[in-house]
Amino acid sequence: MKGGRGKRGRAAAATREATLTIERLGTGGDGIAHLEGRPVFVPFTLPGETWRVVLQEGGAWRGRPLERLGEPVARAEPSCPHFTRCGGCLLQHLPDPLYDEFKRQRVIEPLRQARIDHSVPALLARSPQASRRRVRLAYARRGGRLLLGYRALRSHDIVPIATCPISLPVIQDLLPPLTGLLTSLGGEIREGEVVVTATHTGLDVRLGGVEARSLEQRERLAAFADTWDLARLTVASERGAAEAIVTRRPPVLRFGTTLVTLPLASFLQATEAGEAALQAAVADWLPDRTRVVDLYAGLGTLTLPIATRCERLDLVEGDADASAACARAIAAYPRLQARCRDLEADPLEAAELAPFDAAVLDPPRSGAARQVERLAKASLDRIVYVSCHPGSFARDAQHLQAAGFELVALRPVDQFLFAPEVELAALFLRGQAKAKLNA
Ligand SMILES: C[S@@+](CC[C@H](N)C(=O)[O-])C[C@H]1O[C@@H](n2cnc3c(N)ncnc32)[C@H](O)[C@@H]1O
């Protein structure tokens, strides 16, 4: 045994070694074992495995796996060379049935706690490898070297990566040259975030922490955009002011037949396959000639593909740039409208929801408690709720259920390969809409 509890008690993390048998997986994907009656979280392990770990006794006890002991348990072979160092793809070692069950449980458990009685079917659209169309990397200078990569698990350290197998190949190819570009921009470029997005017209690259004040830097950036045939290359200062240095082609996304130009920063679904699964749920669950309000609409991703069969479609979004991009894309269609509104501070009231038969709702992780309260009081009787957080979804679903809505269909979607997150689409009906379903 090494170390012991520090003089300042729990606040000072102490370390020692222990041998633990993993009992189950926690919601974050860590294996959970018990020691001295307390749970210990051990990443990259499987139920049934025994591990020698370095124990970190802080608020929550964590174990850093050192050596696997005893009988081996069947594992999947991780495809990424950075597995166990990078903080993103924690579930690569899970065999398929366990992986699917883990993600289903992420939905089942919050629903059970919220007393919502609905079965959770098998995962849809398990993202294939090499399909992530946006990566968000960090870079920093360390000891004279520029490191570009992902943050390490529960740390601000950067794990430098030369490849990221879950991303589209066109993004993977760009990673080593991007490191070279950032290095060549000079010593004042110290740290920041890099976002690379694949659009239908090419890659959109945004370099944070770069101001490009000198002509030489601008020429380097322009040459890089030419060499790699980027659609657009943007820099953003530490204060967040963004400037497109080169726009060779507008970076465009296609939703159905509508083309939307990607703003400098806005939300985008992580994979095309996941996006298509969510769009299919929306299309399946909204009948023709419905009057639809799309709340937290982003760029119109979920409803623009069915715009031609809606009687009316209003897209409401809090990000002004996303809303403006959406408005420009639909300007020629009088039945479609896009407006910017903060739905947390200023949710649509029941009277404003009166002209609609159905709402589509795709809020951020925190859910949409205040907007759901208004939807519960409104006259519409059909809601398609898309969520990236089963916990806040279950809370909001409970509220809808209390207002007479019934959860009649649910599809878990695997938008984030190997990450503990799971996306879902759900259909709620009440009143006539529910009666028609049962007829
Ligand atoms: C999960 S994304 C969904 C976007 C879109 N439905 C899609 O599929 O791409 C959530 C969206 O909600 C927007 N949002 C976040 N907070 C908001 C708020 N308080 N009011 C309105 N929109 C908000 C974000 O800008 C983002 O576009």
The ligand as an SDF file (V2000), in Angstrom:
LIG
                    3D

 27 29  0  0  0  0  0  0  0  0999 V2000
  -29.3900   20.1050  -29.8240 C   0  0  0  0  0  0  0  0  0  0  0  0
  -29.3240   21.5370  -30.7890 S   0  0  0  0  0  0  0  0  0  0  0  0
  -30.5330   21.1630  -32.0030 C   0  0  0  0  0  0  0  0  0  0  0  0
  -30.4910   21.9840  -33.2380 C   0  0  0  0  0  0  0  0  0  0  0  0
  -31.2740   21.3890  -34.4200 C   0  0  0  0  0  0  0  0  0  0  0  0
  -32.5830   20.9420  -34.0610 N   0  0  0  0  0  0  0  0  0  0  0  0
  -30.4870   20.2650  -35.0600 C   0  0  0  0  0  0  0  0  0  0  0  0
  -30.9440   19.1460  -35.1080 O   0  0  0  0  0  0  0  0  0  0  0  0
  -29.3860   20.5380  -35.5500 O   0  0  0  0  0  0  0  0  0  0  0  0
  -30.0500   22.6760  -29.7330 C   0  0  0  0  0  0  0  0  0  0  0  0
  -30.2670   24.0490  -30.3230 C   0  0  0  0  0  0  0  0  0  0  0  0
  -30.8890   24.8500  -29.3310 O   0  0  0  0  0  0  0  0  0  0  0  0
  -30.3520   26.1440  -29.3990 C   0  0  0  0  0  0  0  0  0  0  0  0
  -30.5710   26.7410  -28.0810 N   0  0  0  0  0  0  0  0  0  0  0  0
  -29.8550   26.5380  -26.9360 C   0  0  0  0  0  0  0  0  0  0  0  0
  -30.3850   27.2410  -25.9360 N   0  0  0  0  0  0  0  0  0  0  0  0
  -31.4560   27.9010  -26.4500 C   0  0  0  0  0  0  0  0  0  0  0  0
  -32.4120   28.7880  -25.9000 C   0  0  0  0  0  0  0  0  0  0  0  0
  -32.3620   29.1550  -24.6140 N   0  0  0  0  0  0  0  0  0  0  0  0
  -33.3860   29.2680  -26.7140 N   0  0  0  0  0  0  0  0  0  0  0  0
  -33.4540   28.9000  -27.9940 C   0  0  0  0  0  0  0  0  0  0  0  0
  -32.5690   28.0640  -28.5820 N   0  0  0  0  0  0  0  0  0  0  0  0
  -31.5790   27.5830  -27.8090 C   0  0  0  0  0  0  0  0  0  0  0  0
  -28.9030   25.9590  -29.7730 C   0  0  0  0  0  0  0  0  0  0  0  0
  -28.3850   27.1300  -30.3740 O   0  0  0  0  0  0  0  0  0  0  0  0
  -29.0040   24.7700  -30.7490 C   0  0  0  0  0  0  0  0  0  0  0  0
  -29.1500   25.2170  -32.0690 O   0  0  0  0  0  0  0  0  0  0  0  0
  1  2  1  0
  2  3  1  0
  2 10  1  0
  3  4  1  0
  4  5  1  0
  5  6  1  0
  5  7  1  0
  7  8  2  0
  7  9  1  0
 10 11  1  0
 11 12  1  0
 11 26  1  0
 12 13  1  0
 13 14  1  0
 13 24  1  0
 14 15  1  0
 14 23  1  0
 15 16  2  0
 16 17  1  0
 17 18  1  0
 17 23  2  0
 18 19  1  0
 18 20  2  0
 20 21  1  0
 21 22  2  0
 22 23  1  0
 24 25  1  0
 24 26  1  0
 26 27  1  0
M  CHG  2   2   1   9  -1
M  END
$$$$
